[in-house]
Amino acid sequence: MTSFSRRGFLVATGASSVLAACGNGIGSNGGAQIDARVDATRDYLFNSYPGTRDLANQAAGVLYMPLVTEAGFGVGGAYGRGALRVGGVTVDYYSAAKATIGLQIGAQQYAHALFFMTEAALGQFRRSPGWAAGADVRYATPQQGASLGKETTELEPVIALVFGQQGLIAGATVAGTKYTRIIP
């Protein structure tokens, strides 16, 4: 049983690596494509959930991941690319990769945004060679996106909002997702 779990983990890790390699964007106009997708995602987010505009204005920086594709059949993975914006300007590009194992079947696509509410949280994210979303992240639902305000965010270093889910798989989360700086 233990060797199956290890084998499954290795397969999941390999699957996420393959997904990551498919769209690395090296030698392309990937930066412009990512920025265009981020702009459209940001506009959709602000128009659909007006409270997120104020949240972004309060944040030290926002990582927008406009399209994350996730698929699984027992073993799964997810991959997407996005941009970190500070003061509304892109400062870095990132990929997000996730490997999963367990009871799952299906595929979905979704967008998410990470709001870094403190300079310390943003600095830790930017200095990290590969940052994984963990216990220091507060998850908000799209329904909360319309009403996220100062009282909600004062003590939270990072707020994650997953939205725009389409597909047939249960749940969408950024837990366990590793973010890595890329050069598009």
C-alpha positions as CSV (number, residue, x, y, z in Angstrom):
1,M,0.0,0.0,0.0
2,T,2.8,2.4,0.8
3,S,4.6,1.8,-2.5
4,F,1.3,2.6,-4.3
5,S,1.1,5.9,-2.5
6,R,4.6,6.8,-3.4
7,R,4.1,5.7,-7.0
8,G,0.9,7.7,-7.2
9,F,2.6,10.8,-5.7
10,L,5.4,10.5,-8.3
11,V,2.9,10.1,-11.1
12,A,1.0,13.2,-9.9
13,T,4.2,15.2,-9.6
14,G,5.2,14.1,-13.1
15,A,1.8,15.0,-14.5
16,S,1.9,18.5,-13.0
17,S,5.4,19.0,-14.4
18,V,4.2,17.9,-17.9
19,L,1.3,20.4,-17.6
20,A,3.8,23.1,-16.5
21,A,6.1,22.4,-19.5
22,C,3.3,22.7,-22.0
23,G,2.9,26.4,-21.6
24,N,6.2,27.9,-20.4
25,G,6.0,30.7,-23.0
26,I,9.8,30.9,-23.5
27,G,10.7,32.8,-26.7
28,S,7.1,34.0,-27.3
29,N,5.0,37.0,-26.6
30,G,3.8,35.3,-23.5
31,G,4.1,38.4,-21.3
32,A,1.7,40.4,-23.5
33,Q,-0.8,37.5,-23.6
34,I,-0.6,37.1,-19.9
35,D,-1.1,40.8,-19.3
36,A,-4.1,40.9,-21.7
37,R,-5.7,37.9,-19.8
38,V,-5.0,39.5,-16.5
39,D,-6.6,42.8,-17.5
40,A,-9.8,40.9,-18.7
41,T,-9.8,38.8,-15.5
42,R,-9.3,41.9,-13.2
43,D,-12.1,43.8,-15.0
44,Y,-14.4,40.8,-14.7
45,L,-13.6,40.4,-11.0
46,F,-14.1,44.1,-10.2
47,N,-17.4,44.3,-12.2
48,S,-18.8,41.0,-10.8
49,Y,-17.7,41.5,-7.2
50,P,-17.4,45.3,-6.6
51,G,-15.9,44.8,-3.1
52,T,-12.7,43.4,-4.7
53,R,-11.8,46.8,-6.3
54,D,-11.5,48.2,-2.8
55,L,-9.6,45.1,-1.6
56,A,-7.1,45.5,-4.5
57,N,-6.6,49.2,-3.6
58,Q,-5.8,48.2,0.0
59,A,-3.5,45.4,-1.0
60,A,0.3,45.7,-1.2
61,G,0.0,43.6,-4.4
62,V,-2.3,41.2,-6.2
63,L,-1.4,38.0,-8.1
64,Y,-4.0,37.4,-10.8
65,M,-4.2,33.9,-12.3
66,P,-6.7,34.3,-15.2
67,L,-6.9,30.7,-16.2
68,V,-6.0,27.6,-14.2
69,T,-6.8,24.2,-15.8
70,E,-7.2,21.3,-13.5
71,A,-7.9,17.6,-14.4
72,G,-7.9,14.4,-12.5
73,F,-8.8,10.8,-12.5
74,G,-7.5,9.5,-9.2
75,V,-4.3,11.4,-9.9
76,G,-4.5,14.9,-11.1
77,G,-2.8,18.2,-11.6
78,A,-3.4,21.9,-12.3
79,Y,-1.5,24.6,-14.1
80,G,-1.9,28.2,-14.9
81,R,0.1,31.4,-15.5
82,G,-0.5,34.9,-14.2
83,A,1.0,38.2,-13.2
84,L,1.8,40.0,-10.0
85,R,0.6,43.6,-10.0
86,V,1.9,46.2,-7.5
87,G,0.2,49.6,-7.8
88,G,-1.7,48.3,-10.9
89,V,1.6,47.6,-12.7
90,T,2.9,44.1,-13.6
91,V,6.2,43.5,-11.7
92,D,6.6,39.7,-12.2
93,Y,5.0,36.7,-14.0
94,Y,4.2,33.5,-12.2
95,S,3.1,29.9,-12.9
96,A,0.9,27.9,-10.5
97,A,1.2,24.2,-10.4
98,K,-0.6,21.6,-8.2
99,A,-0.5,17.8,-8.0
100,T,-3.4,15.9,-6.4
101,I,-4.2,12.3,-5.5
102,G,-7.4,10.9,-4.2
103,L,-11.0,10.5,-5.0
104,Q,-11.4,12.7,-8.0
105,I,-12.6,12.6,-11.6
106,G,-13.2,15.4,-14.1
107,A,-11.7,18.6,-15.3
108,Q,-12.4,22.3,-14.7
109,Q,-11.0,25.7,-15.3
110,Y,-11.1,28.7,-13.0
111,A,-9.5,32.0,-12.1
112,H,-8.1,33.1,-8.8
113,A,-6.5,36.2,-7.3
114,L,-4.2,36.4,-4.3
115,F,-4.5,39.7,-2.4
116,F,-1.3,40.4,-0.4
117,M,-2.6,42.6,2.4
118,T,0.8,43.4,4.0
119,E,4.1,44.4,2.6
120,A,5.7,41.6,4.7
121,A,3.5,39.0,3.0
122,L,4.2,40.4,-0.4
123,G,7.9,40.5,0.3
124,Q,8.0,36.9,1.5
125,F,6.2,35.8,-1.7
126,R,8.5,37.7,-4.0
127,R,11.7,36.5,-2.2
128,S,10.6,32.9,-2.2
129,P,12.0,30.6,-5.0
130,G,8.7,28.7,-4.9
131,W,5.8,29.8,-2.6
132,A,3.1,27.4,-1.6
133,A,-0.3,28.6,-0.4
134,G,-0.7,27.4,3.1
135,A,-2.1,28.2,6.5
136,D,-1.4,32.0,6.2
137,V,-4.0,32.3,3.4
138,R,-7.6,33.2,4.1
139,Y,-10.1,31.9,1.5
140,A,-12.9,34.0,0.4
141,T,-15.9,32.9,-1.7
142,P,-17.2,34.8,-4.7
143,Q,-20.3,35.7,-2.6
144,Q,-18.0,37.4,-0.1
145,G,-16.2,39.2,-2.9
146,A,-19.0,41.7,-3.1
147,S,-18.7,42.6,0.5
148,L,-15.0,42.2,1.5
149,G,-14.1,45.2,3.4
150,K,-11.6,46.7,5.9
151,E,-13.0,44.7,8.8
152,T,-12.5,41.4,7.0
153,T,-8.9,42.1,5.9
154,E,-7.2,43.9,8.7
155,L,-5.6,40.8,10.2
156,E,-5.2,38.6,7.1
157,P,-1.8,38.6,5.3
158,V,-3.1,37.0,2.1
159,I,-6.7,36.6,0.8
160,A,-7.4,34.1,-2.0
161,L,-10.5,34.4,-4.1
162,V,-11.4,31.6,-6.5
163,F,-14.0,32.5,-9.1
164,G,-15.3,31.7,-12.6
165,Q,-15.3,27.9,-12.2
166,Q,-16.4,26.0,-15.2
167,G,-16.2,22.2,-15.6
168,L,-17.1,19.0,-13.9
169,I,-14.9,18.4,-10.8
170,A,-15.7,18.9,-7.2
171,G,-14.2,22.0,-5.5
172,A,-11.6,24.6,-6.5
173,T,-8.9,25.8,-4.1
174,V,-5.4,27.2,-4.1
175,A,-4.3,25.1,-1.1
176,G,-1.3,23.1,-2.1
177,T,-0.6,25.2,-5.2
178,K,3.1,26.2,-5.7
179,Y,3.8,29.5,-7.4
180,T,7.0,30.0,-9.2
181,R,8.4,33.1,-11.0
182,I,8.6,32.7,-14.7
183,I,10.0,34.6,-17.7
184,P,7.3,34.5,-20.4
